[in-house]
Structure formats: C-alpha cells, structure tokens
C-alpha cells in the first residue's frame, strides 16, 4: 500500500506536463481539500479516492487519449485558504476544472471563486444554503441536509418506532443545519425533539450534555458530529446506560466509529452511501479496486472522490479539446446519468445534487459496516 501511494503521488502530481508532450496535452484537475485541520478526516480519504480513480482512467488510456494530471492543495480546513488556493489553481495553473472542498464553509468560499471565474467545481459536500443549491458552475456529491434528515426521520419512525428524539450536535454550521433540517421536517413524522445539546469537534467528553438528554427520556439519540467526536459521543452514551438506538450522519460512518467506539458502537445506525463490508452490486468493482490498491476497504469519502473523477471524465470526454469550454462542460454535466460507487446522479439544469436514492443506512455489526436495510 505504501509503495502504491508513493508511486501514485509521484506519477499523478509531480509528473511534469512535458512528460505528455509526445501525445495530447493532459487535462489538469485541481483539488482543494482539507488535508490537515479538523476536517482532514473527510479530506484525506477523498484524496485517496481521487487518486485511485485517476490511476484507473490513465491506465486505460485516459480521456480520448489525454491523461489526467492532478494538482492537490491543502486548505487546512480554512475557508480563507480555500479561496487563495482556488484562485491559484485557476489563474496560475489554469486547471480545467476544480474538485473541492471538504466541508460547507470551504465549498461555499470556493463557489464564490468559480462562479466569478467561470470554472466548473465538483464538490464532495452538500449545499448548505438555499442560494447555493443550484449555482451554475457548482455540482454537489453529497445529499443535501433536508433529504438526509427526511430519510433519517422515516427510518427512525418506521423501522425503529421512535418518536422522541434527543439530539447532540456540533455547534458549528454543520450541526446547526442538521438541527434546522430536523426541526423543519419533524412534524411530517410526528416526531418531538425532546432535548438538544451541543459540542465541538475537539471535545473529548460529552457526559454532561448526554446526562441532560437522558433526563428527557428520548426514544432515540441522534448524534450529529464528525469522527472522532461522534464515536466518543456514542461511547459516552453507552457508559451512561443509554440503551436506546443511536443514529448519526455520513460524517460518522467512518472506521473511527468502530476503532474508537469499540463495543459501544455495536448497533449504531449511520447515514452513508456505501457499506464496504456489504456493498451493493454497483459498488463492488470500486470496493475491490480500492482494496487491491490501498490495502484497506474504502469508506464514503473515498467513494465520493472516486465518483467525482469519473463524472469529470465523462464530461471532459464529451467536450474534448485542449481547453474545454466551461459552458459545454456544464451542459455535459447536466446530462449525466451515473450510478456510481457512492452516489446516483441525475443532474439537470435545475438539479446539481445527488439523487436521494443514493442514501444508504449502515449499521455497525461485529466490527463491520453492513447495510441496515436490505
């Protein structure tokens, strides 16, 4: 695995354009991701998925005879850095399209750049504000918060017979939007949020907040965090004797839920797009490919990185040319019909987000992620 990573990095990132001079010039794809900082648990696996997809495409001859060259930048989980790096990739490196960023604030920051510069952005996130939902040049690869909340509420009421929700969530924007989506849709399912508490990415003990939630006697606990905080919250809940079902969003459907949560994670149900231990037929090729290259099973953000590159390749293949016209790339993307490793896409001129049917619920069972619904 280490050899593959090193070879991949050397070939895909450091390879000079002159190496392609005997054939058609390559397509330059820039990626602004959180490879450090609090959102690195999303950004690093996304990078892995991107690299595996590019290696696969280049190995079979590229896109209409053109190889893909990647240029990665680390925004350190900071929106202001994301803007600087996006401008650099567009103005200095003249990338043909941009991948990124790793969470809502950085994605929105980059969106302001690509919309002004007329460059296509494929984002491994969801829209966070209605005004960002259908930006001309921005295409999302995570389901929006309201679709996720709707599916979670349907699951908990129909499959778990739960009506009284206790919520522990991130205090930052990610948790706020999750809470707002639940509040907006709870009436549709006759659900009551009996207690809501907050925490931060860096918290290492949620016992006080969970004690307050326990006192409200919920039927179910919704923990809306990213790991490792999400896994810690699950562990604390079980330590307090909270035996009710626990659900969480896609940012908790990663291996730290199992490695940090330990036995407490057993039975936790998480929104995701892939259960690598129990993949859907459309996901098996990617799971096997990623495992063979990286020596481990992929998770949701690896699948999203892989899908972004493949969708970019579809659009670039339709447009072609040394300098693909962004307007034509946009049109090509809006005609995409794609059933991928993570997402199902039915883009159009009014839909720039995954189809809600992409959503898969997984549960932790004997140290593995398996599908909660067959």
N, C-alpha and C positions, 0 to 999 in steps of 0.2 A: 504494500500500500504506500509506504513512504517513497519508494522508487517511482511509483506511478505519479504521485503528487509532484515530486521534483521534476520529473520529465515533462509532465503536463504544463507546469508553470513555465519551464524553460522554453517549451515549444510554442505555447499559446500566447504568452505575454511578452517574453523577451525577444521573440523572433523578429528581426527587422523586416521592414517591408521589402527591402531588396531581395530577401530570400524568395519572394514570389515573382521576381521580375521576369522570369522566363515564361510565365503564364499570365493569366489575367490578374490584375491587382486585387488584393483581398478586400473583403468587407470589414470595416473597422467597427466594432461594437464596444462602446464604453459602458462601464458598470460602476455606479456609485453605491456602495454598500456599507453597512456598519460592520466593519471587521474588527473593531475594538469599541470599548464603551459598553453601556448597559444593554444595547440591542444586538451585540455581537452574536448571542445565541441564535438570532434569526439570520444575520448577515453571512456568517461563516458557512453554514450549511447551504445557503442559497448559492454562494460562490462555488461550492463543491458540485452542485447540480448543474450549474452553468458550464463548468469545465468538462464534466463528463459528456454533456450534450455536444459541445464544440468538438471534442476529440472524436466522437462518433461521426458527426457530419463531415469533418475534414478527412477522416479515414476513408469515407466512401466517395471522395472526390469533391466535396464542398458543395456550393450552391451554384449550379450552372457553370461549374469549372472554377469557381472562385472559393478560396479558402476563407475561413473566418479568423480574424485576429482580434484578441481580447485586450482591453486596456482597463485594468481594475484601479479604483481609487477608494480609499477608506475615509468615510466622513466622520469617524469617531463617535457616531450617534449624535451628531450636532447639526441642526438644520443650516446654520450659517456656513459651516464647512461644506455641506452638500451643495449649496448654491455656488460656492467658489469652484468646487471640483467639476460640477456640471458645466459651468462656463468654460473651464479649462479644456475639458474634453471636446466641447463643441467648437470653440474658437481656435484653440491651438492644435488639437489632434484631429479635428474635423471628422469626428465619428459619424457613421451613417445613421445610427440610432443609439438610444441610451437605455440601459437597464437600471432600475433603481426607483426608490431607495428602500430601506429596510423597515421603516415604520411611518405612520401617518404624517408626522411633522416634517420629516425629511423629504418624503414623497411630495407633499404639498409645496415645499420650498423649491424642489426641482421642477415641479409642474409650472411654476411661475416663469422659470427659465425657458423650458422647452416650448411653452405656448408663445412666448415672445420671439424665440429664435426659429420657430417653425421646424423643430426636430421631434421625431417620434420617441415617446417614452413608454416602455413596458415596465410596469411596477409590480413587485411581489407583495403588494399590500392591497387594502381595500380603500375605497373612498371614505373620507371621514366627515365631509361636509356636503350638503346638497349641491352647493355651487361647484363642487369639484367632480360631481358624478359623471357628467358627460362632457369633459373637456375635449376639444378637437383632437389633440395630439397625445393624450394620455390614456393608456389601456391598463386595466387592473387584472390581477391574477388571484386575488383572494376575494371570497364572497363578502358582500357588504354586511355591516353590523346588524341591520334590521333583518336581513334574510337569515343570518345565523341565530339571532335571538328568537325569531319566529320558529325555526326548526327545533331549537332547544326547548322552547315552551311546549311545542307539540309533543316532543319526545317525553318530557317530564310528566305531562298531564296524562298522556295516553298510555305510555309504556310503564311509567313508574307511579302513576296515580298520585302525583304530588301537586299540591295547590298552594302551600305556604312556603315561600322562598326566603331563605336567609342569604344575603349577598355580601361577600368580602371581595373588594375590588381595589385595583390600582387607583391611586389618587390622581395620576396624570391622565392626559386626554384619552388614552386607550381604555382605561377603566370607566371614565366618565361617559364616553359614547356607548359602551356596553350597557351601563346602567340606564341611560336615557332610552335605549332601544327596548330594554325590558319594561320600563315604565310605560312606554308608548303602546306596547303590544299586550301587556298583562291582562287587560280587560277582555281581549278576544278569547282568552283561555280561562277566564275566571280565576286568575292567579292573584295572590296578595304577596307583596314583598314586605315581610314582617319586620325585617331589620336589615339595615345596610351599614357596613363598616368599611374603612379604607386603610390602605397601607402603601408602602413604596417598594420599588424594585430591590432596594438594598436591605429591607427588613429581614431579620433572622428569627423573629419570634412573633407570632400573631395570636398568642394566647389571650391577651386582654380583649381584642376585638372579637375573637371567636367565643369567648365567655359571654359577651353581650348578645351575640347571635343565638347561642344555645339557650339563653334565658327566654328568647322569644318563641321557642318551640317550633322551629320550621320543620317541614316535611322533607326538605332537600336543601343542600348547601351549594350555592354557585360561587366558585372561586374564580375571579376574573383577573388573572395575572399572567406573566410570562415566567418560565422556569429560570432560576431555581426557586424564586419566591413562591410560585404556585405549588411546587412539590412540598415546600416547607409548610405551607398553609394546610395542605392535606394531612401531613404528618401531625401537626399540632391539633387539628380537629379530632383525629382518632385518639390522640393522647388525652384529650378531654372527654372521651367517651361518647363522642358524637357519631352515632351509628347510621344516621340517615344517608341516602345516596348523595354523592358529590359529583357535580358536573363542572366542566371548565371549557374555555375556548381553545382555538387552534394553537395558540402560543404555549399551551401547557401539554400539548400532545407530542412531546419530545422525550428522549431517553432519560434525562434527569428526573422526570416524574417517577421512573422506576428505580433508578440508581440512588436518588436522594430520598424519595418517598418510602422505599423499601416495602415491607409488608402492608404498611398503611395505604399504599397506592392500589392495592388489590380491589378490583371492582369499580374504580373511578371511571367515569364516562366522560369522554372528551370529544369536542367537535374537531374534525380533521378533514382531510381529503384523501388520505391513504392509510391503510394498515399494512405495513410492510411484512408483518408476520402472517398476514391473512389477506393478500392482495386480491383485488378484482381482476378479471381476465385482462382488461385493458391496461393494467398496471404491471403485469408480470414481467414483460420484457425489460422495463426500466428497473424493477427491483433486482432482477438477475444481473443486468448490465452493471448497475451501480455497485452491487455486492462484489462482482468479479474485479472491478477496477479499484474500489476503495477498501475492500476487506471488511465491510460492515453493511448492515441494512440501511436504506435511506429512510428519512422522515419527511414530514410535509414540506419543509422549506427546500430540501434537496429536489423534491419533485417539482416544486414551483420554478426553481432555477432551470431545471431541465426543460420544462414546458415553455418557458419564456424564449429560450434559444430556438426551440423547434418552431414556435409560432413566428418568430422573427425570420427564420429561414424560409418558411412558407411565403411570407410577404415579400422578402427580398427576391425569392425565386420567381415570383410573378412579375416584379417590376424590372429587375436586372439593370445592367448599366453600371458604368464606373462610378457614377454619382446618382444613386436612386432618388427620384423626386419624392420628397416627403408627402406631398398631396396624393401621389399614386400609392405610396406605402400605406397611408391612412385608408384609402379606398380598398386596398388589398386586405388589410386587417379587418375591415368592417364586413368583409365577405367570408371570414374564417369560420369554418365548421370543424371543430377539433375536439376529439375525445382523448385526453392526454393521461400522463402518469398521475397528475394531481387533479387537474381541472377539466371541465367540459365547457367549451366556449362556443357561443352562438352570437358573436359580435354583430352589430349593425350600426347604422348611423345614430341610433338612439340608445344603444346598449354597449358599454365599454367595460363590462364586468363579467365574471364567470356566471354560468347558469347555476341557479340554486341546487340543481340536481347533482352538482359536484360535491356537495356536503356529504361526508361520511362520519358516522359516530363510531368511535372506537372505545374499547374498554381494556383495562389492564387485567390480564388473566394469566396467572402463573409466570409473571415476569415478562409477558409479551403484550403487544398491542394487537388485538383482534377486533373484527367488526362486531359492534354491539347489535346491529341489525343485519340479518342475512337477506 
